[in-house]
Amino acid sequence: MSESRSTAVLILENILKRHIFFSEAKNRDSVAPQDAAFVNMLVLTTLRRLSVLKKELSRRMKKKLPEKMASAEYALYLAMAEILYMNTPEYAVLNSYVDLIKKQTDKYIAGFANAVLRKICAEKESILQNSGGEFFPQEFFRILNRDYNKRAVGKIREAVQHEPPLDITVKKDPERWAARLNGRLMPNGSVRIAAGGRISELPGYISGDWWVQDIAASLPVLALGDVKGLRVLDMCAAPGGKTAQLLNAGAEVTSLDISESRLKTLKDNIARLGLPMPEIICADGLDYLEKFRGVKYDAILLDAPCSATGTLRRHPEIMHIKCLRDIEKQALLQTELLNASVGALRQNGTLLYCVCSISKDEGEKQIREFLKTHRYFRLLPITERDINLFGTESLADLITPEGFLRTLPFHLASAGGMDSFFAAKLQKVA
Ligand SMILES: C[S@@+](CC[C@H](N)C(=O)[O-])C[C@H]1O[C@@H](n2cnc3c(N)ncnc32)[C@H](O)[C@@H]1O
């Protein structure tokens, strides 16, 4: 256990200092397979509650720890998260972390850590009762506050506090798979199962009957309607969730991505699923489109690179590492990719734009601007009928009056919510 806690300290430090994703930090600090579940739970819980933990620690520290002792601060956050939110026995937390801090720093800092953690244990109930106010760091709150009112921000906050369930997209027979996996059939045909356990050990994984995909991520391709026999360019395709949907629906797909390693994952995924291999192109989409002279596509799916702020439920580090500048940077690239796409699309063809961002700069505003500057494109409103194939619950709230798809973490909250996604369907007209 102490091994996994010291790995967690390194991972947390890397995420917060280098502003990298948890998955990238985990690769750097390689977690032993037997520790993975505990380290995941510990780091993600700490990141979800970091604003409260920071406030409680700073109240008890007269001055900041010197830089060379910074690891003690990260260890303290993890220890506090275990005491407050994971119900680990207090003696186990104290022994383990005080020992760890002593090894990493010195006996004085360890003595201070011991005193802080004892206080946290003694004041646990009152901390939990009074910690309603803090959740989003200031910069992330600013991002939300620009686009959503106070009530919506409150509902987002409520929805992203807990570990999300796992959604899968099945090749066929979703009702049968829901029963087999003890899951819930979602209105779009996804199957929702409780998180936890090894995904690769679930029935249907090795046989390639399904792939992991949040319900929100599966909706844009449904909005395209019947794609059987259509020539579709999946512009930013890896790791291949939407390529798999398109292939499964009978489209003739070209999957393009800038990242060779992510395309390797796409190939492995499509091979596991036993779907026909698409044409695969590793290139910068902008270069590819600039030089494009071939037969034009019936549809282009542009699942553009974005701030990923819509995936906050499963990636709570996002609220600590993303800032407005990141959104502005991504929005510029998205505009370039959108503009470049038009030349490769045939007359009357469909451009489906989507992003897993909660920021309207990357979604609604991006498309309104595109339509102003491209008069020969019109918006094809997405309807609830496009995405609600099974009618088990209403999905009307996911469609805006303009006809955009805009999902938010609190949609279908009683069933476990969903990621935030934006999608718009555009047609190239004369
Ligand atoms: C949101 S992810 C795509 C997810 C994918 N569509 C799916 O459903 O699994 C965005 C992808 O865009 C790729 N990308 C980033 N910049 C690009 C560019 N200039 N041209 C092509 N692909 C790019 C990234 O490598 C990343 O795989």
The ligand as an ORCA input file, in Angstrom:
! r2SCAN-3c Opt
* xyz 0 1
  C     -11.346     14.295    -29.971
  S     -10.061     13.307    -30.531
  C     -10.881     12.281    -31.688
  C     -11.679     11.152    -31.099
  C     -12.203     10.188    -32.154
  N     -12.957     10.853    -33.175
  C     -13.059      9.093    -31.560
  O     -14.279      9.137    -31.650
  O     -12.489      8.148    -31.015
  C      -9.210     14.403    -31.566
  C      -8.136     13.790    -32.436
  O      -7.643     14.821    -33.293
  C      -6.310     14.520    -33.640
  N      -5.724     15.736    -34.218
  C      -5.240     16.832    -33.573
  N      -4.816     17.750    -34.449
  C      -5.033     17.241    -35.693
  C      -4.789     17.709    -37.016
  N      -4.255     18.895    -37.250
  N      -5.132     16.889    -38.047
  C      -5.666     15.681    -37.824
  N      -5.902     15.190    -36.590
  C      -5.599     15.951    -35.544
  C      -5.727     14.021    -32.325
  O      -4.599     13.209    -32.546
  C      -6.919     13.253    -31.715
  O      -6.796     11.871    -31.980
*
